[in-house]
Structures are given as C-alpha cells and as structure tokens.
Amino acid sequence: MTAATRKSKPAPARPAPPPAMTAYADDIYGWAIEQAAALRAGNLSVLDRENLAEEIESLGRSEFNRLVSFYALVQLHMLKWQYQPSHRSASWAVSISTHRKHVNLTIADNPSLKSRLDEAFERAYLQARLNAINETGLAPATFPLDCPFTRDEAMTRPFVYE
C-alpha cells in the first residue's frame, strides 16, 4: 500500500467552545435572555450567579415598592379629599378606587407581601404627604406627620362625589 492509496483518518473533532456570554454591564437584556436559557438548559456552570441573585432580589424590592406606590396614591387623594373639601372631584374618588384595586391585585400576586403591609403603608404616607403639600399649596402643618387614617380605613372607607 502506497502513501497515496492510504486514507488518512480525520482527527477527532474537538467540542466547540461555549459561546461567549453577554456581560451584565454591557447589555442587561441580552444577558437576561442568555441567563434564562442557560438556567432552563441546566447549564448552571455558565450562570452569572452574583448578578442573577441581585436581579432576583431587585425584582422582589420592585414589587414591594410598587405596593408602596399604590398605597401612596390612595393616601394622597384621601388627604386631598379630607383637607380640600371644596376641591373634591370624581377623579379623586376614582383614583382612590382604582389604586385600592391595584393594592389588592399586587397583594394577590405576591402573598408574601402580607407580612409587610404596615411597613408599606407607613412608607407610602411619607410620599403621600409630600405630594399633598406640593399639589395643594397648603401649608405643611396642614397635614399630620403621622397618617390620619388606618390601613383598613384607607382600603374600605367609601368616597362618593356628589
């Protein structure tokens, strides 16, 4: 057998290197898509565990902050209703009703927030009071430092514009 008639065997194929992952700081959307795909595929070794954990924690904080924001909108219009009776409007009553629904939906979607409802309500009042001062032009002393109504009142007291 001559060298020309001998067939050479191809070298064994090397596995392709894994594709480079997008850096968190360069493109968070691309990074998130890649992290989700790796997680679903069970490719845990390529996960950016530190940033992934931070993003998951951030998502939880975001839901809490969303609850605070909805409570603040309820409280803002309740304050305006109480301290500016001559300016009452149907839109204030609608806002209270709408944002109560958002509070309830947020809690229904995130039942573990129930343990932090009082904290969320208290934080919300700080923002509601500042917004009421800015929106009404009334003196800051008009609005109490502590919320003048309970969380239960904020969620159940009827508001009807006539």
C-alpha angles and dihedrals in degrees: 000000000000127000089251093057095046113095115219117224116235116249113259111270116253116225112258113254114252113265114264112263120233112254116246092230093050102051120357093187094052090042092052093049091050093046091051092049092049091048092050091048091051091241093143096159092072096049118119090226099181096051092038091055090047092052092050091050089047090054090056092049089049092057091050091049090049089055090049090050093052092048089050092055091050091049094045093058092042089054092048090047092051100041101034104042092158090060098049114140141179089246091063091052091047091049092052091049094044095049092046086058090050090051091051093046092049090052092046090052092045109033093173088069088073089086089060102044095110092048091049092048092050093048090048092057092061089059095039092053093050091048092048091052091049096043099044101038088223120142114273089239088065090074118061119239089233122053109269094214135049125246089251092053091048090055100041113024110114119240116193122173115211 
